[in-house]
Amino acid sequence: MIPRDVPSYGDWSLSVTYTLVFVLLVFCFYRPRTGHDWQAFGAFAVFLAALFAEMFGFPLTIYLLAGFGSPTSPSIQLLPHEIGQLLGMMFDWRANPPFGLFQLASTVLILGGFVLLAAAWSTLHKAHQRRELARTGVYARVRHPEYAAFMLVMTGFLLQWPTLLTLVMFPLLVVFYVRRARGEEREALERFGEPYRHYLAVTPAFIARITMPAVWA
């Protein structure tokens, strides 16, 4: 816990640092190539910027929920920083929020998202080198693992540090990624024809089935 005489918020340098670190991590794992890739990457970067702006800069959500009279109210600065972990504070009252259920679930989802993103890029890169359809590895389980990874990471951050802005952004970004995925599928159908049509029929878009035949092994 941050000492009460140390401001909990207003550290914009930390906000920028965290944003840059995570954006760089996503860039290294995602490696955007096309204009569509850059759009998907940029949308995710905006989500991260909004998240860390509230996490370390100005806690707009806490300010609105608490009903403080002034954005410069010293009461905001003296609140413990972990109060921003709203779900942990509301439901994990017997546990220290950093080690509570929501924090642990958040960590699993975020790490899982980055692992999935890295695995997807590796498979897709090899397929592009061979000028083939990516349908092995994680692509044998879901058609759009990279977008699924973005959704996992965003869900993880929402469990850890929900804010009004990111809660509004989340469904909009999900719709954006779904529409992008549908557009990519149309392009792939034109390029690969019947093999991709069969791939569409047997492979889920974002959520893998528990059991699936190894069609593409």
C-alpha positions in Angstrom: 0.0 0.0 0.0 1.2 3.5 -0.9 1.8 5.6 2.3 -0.9 8.2 2.9 1.5 11.1 2.6 2.5 10.0 -0.9 0.1 11.0 -3.7 -1.6 7.9 -5.1 -2.2 9.5 -8.5 -0.9 12.3 -10.8 2.2 10.3 -11.8 1.9 10.9 -15.6 5.5 9.8 -16.2 4.6 6.4 -14.8 1.4 6.3 -16.9 3.4 7.0 -20.0 6.1 4.5 -19.1 3.6 1.7 -18.5 1.8 2.5 -21.8 5.0 2.5 -23.8 6.2 -0.8 -22.2 3.0 -2.7 -22.9 2.6 -1.2 -26.4 6.2 -2.2 -27.2 5.5 -5.8 -25.9 2.4 -6.0 -28.1 4.3 -4.7 -31.0 7.1 -7.3 -30.5 4.5 -10.2 -30.3 2.1 -8.9 -33.0 4.4 -7.4 -35.6 1.9 -5.4 -37.6 2.4 -5.6 -41.3 -0.6 -4.4 -43.2 -2.8 -1.3 -42.8 -5.4 -3.5 -41.1 -2.8 -4.8 -38.7 -1.8 -1.3 -37.7 -5.4 -0.3 -37.2 -5.9 -3.3 -34.8 -2.6 -2.5 -33.0 -3.5 1.2 -32.7 -7.0 0.5 -31.3 -5.4 -1.8 -28.6 -2.7 0.9 -27.9 -5.5 3.5 -27.2 -7.1 1.1 -24.8 -3.8 0.7 -22.9 -3.3 4.5 -22.8 -6.7 5.1 -21.4 -6.2 2.4 -18.8 -2.9 3.6 -17.5 -4.0 7.2 -17.6 -6.5 6.4 -14.9 -4.3 3.8 -13.1 -1.5 6.3 -12.5 -2.7 9.7 -13.7 -6.2 11.0 -12.9 -8.7 8.4 -11.5 -11.7 9.6 -13.3 -13.8 6.6 -12.4 -13.1 6.9 -8.7 -13.7 10.6 -8.9 -17.1 10.2 -10.5 -18.2 7.3 -8.2 -17.1 9.0 -5.1 -18.7 12.3 -6.0 -15.8 14.5 -5.1 -16.5 18.2 -5.6 -13.4 19.2 -7.4 -11.0 17.4 -9.8 -8.1 18.8 -7.7 -9.5 17.6 -4.4 -6.7 16.5 -2.1 -8.9 13.7 -1.0 -8.4 11.9 -4.3 -4.6 12.1 -3.9 -4.8 10.6 -0.4 -6.9 7.6 -1.3 -4.9 4.3 -1.3 -3.9 3.4 -4.8 -5.3 -0.1 -4.6 -8.8 1.3 -4.3 -8.7 1.4 -8.1 -8.9 -2.4 -8.1 -12.7 -2.0 -7.8 -13.7 -5.6 -8.2 -11.1 -6.7 -5.7 -12.2 -4.1 -3.2 -15.9 -5.0 -3.6 -15.7 -8.8 -3.6 -12.3 -9.9 -2.2 -12.8 -8.1 1.1 -11.0 -11.0 3.0 -8.0 -10.9 0.8 -5.4 -8.3 0.0 -6.5 -7.2 -3.5 -3.1 -7.7 -5.1 -3.4 -11.4 -4.3 -7.1 -11.7 -4.5 -9.2 -13.8 -7.0 -9.7 -11.0 -9.5 -6.0 -10.1 -9.5 -4.9 -13.7 -10.0 -7.5 -14.2 -12.8 -6.3 -11.0 -14.4 -2.7 -12.1 -14.4 -3.6 -15.5 -16.0 -5.7 -13.8 -18.7 -3.0 -11.2 -19.5 -0.2 -13.7 -19.6 -2.3 -16.1 -21.6 -3.1 -13.4 -24.1 0.5 -12.6 -24.7 1.4 -16.3 -25.0 -1.4 -16.7 -27.6 -0.3 -13.6 -29.4 3.3 -14.8 -29.7 2.2 -18.3 -30.8 -0.1 -16.9 -33.4 2.6 -14.6 -34.9 5.1 -17.6 -35.1 2.6 -19.7 -37.0 1.4 -16.9 -39.3 5.0 -15.9 -40.1 5.9 -19.4 -41.2 2.7 -19.7 -43.3 3.5 -16.3 -45.0 7.0 -17.5 -45.8 5.5 -20.6 -47.5 2.7 -18.6 -49.1 0.2 -20.9 -47.4 -2.9 -20.6 -45.4 -2.2 -20.5 -41.7 -4.1 -23.4 -40.2 -1.7 -25.2 -37.9 -0.7 -24.6 -34.3 -3.1 -22.2 -32.6 -4.7 -21.5 -36.0 -6.0 -25.1 -35.9 -8.0 -24.2 -32.8 -9.3 -20.7 -33.7 -9.3 -18.7 -36.9 -8.3 -15.4 -35.3 -6.0 -16.1 -32.4 -4.4 -12.6 -32.5 -7.7 -10.8 -32.0 -8.7 -13.4 -29.4 -5.4 -12.6 -27.6 -6.3 -8.8 -27.6 -9.6 -9.6 -26.1 -8.1 -11.8 -23.4 -5.6 -9.1 -22.4 -8.3 -6.4 -22.3 -10.5 -8.7 -20.2 -7.6 -9.3 -17.8 -7.0 -5.6 -17.4 -10.7 -4.9 -16.8 -10.7 -7.5 -14.0 -7.7 -5.9 -12.5 -8.5 -2.2 -12.9 -12.0 -1.5 -14.4 -12.7 2.1 -15.4 -15.7 3.7 -17.0 -13.8 4.7 -20.1 -12.3 1.2 -20.7 -15.6 -0.5 -20.0 -17.1 1.7 -22.8 -14.2 1.0 -25.1 -14.2 -2.8 -24.6 -17.4 -3.7 -26.4 -16.6 -1.2 -29.2 -13.1 -2.8 -29.7 -14.7 -6.3 -29.7 -17.1 -5.2 -32.4 -14.1 -3.6 -34.3 -12.0 -6.8 -34.1 -15.0 -9.0 -35.1 -15.6 -6.8 -38.2 -12.0 -6.8 -39.1 -12.0 -10.6 -38.8 -14.9 -10.9 -41.1 -13.2 -8.7 -43.6 -10.1 -10.8 -43.5 -12.1 -13.9 -44.0 -13.7 -12.5 -47.2 -10.2 -11.7 -48.5 -8.9 -15.2 -47.6 -11.9 -16.8 -49.4 -11.0 -14.9 -52.6 -7.4 -15.9 -52.3 -7.6 -19.5 -51.1 -11.1 -20.6 -52.2 -12.4 -23.9 -51.2 -9.7 -24.9 -48.7 -10.5 -21.8 -46.7 -14.2 -22.4 -46.9 -13.6 -25.8 -45.3 -11.4 -24.1 -42.7 -14.3 -21.7 -41.9 -16.7 -24.6 -41.4 -14.6 -26.6 -39.0 -12.6 -24.0 -37.0 -14.2 -21.5 -34.5 -13.5 -17.8 -34.9 -12.4 -16.8 -31.5 -13.2 -19.4 -28.8 -11.7 -22.8 -29.2 -13.8 -25.9 -28.7 -12.8 -28.1 -25.8 -12.3 -31.1 -28.1 -11.5 -30.8 -31.8 -10.3 -33.3 -34.4 -6.7 -32.7 -35.5 -7.9 -31.8 -39.0 -4.9 -29.7 -39.9 -2.1 -31.8 -38.2 
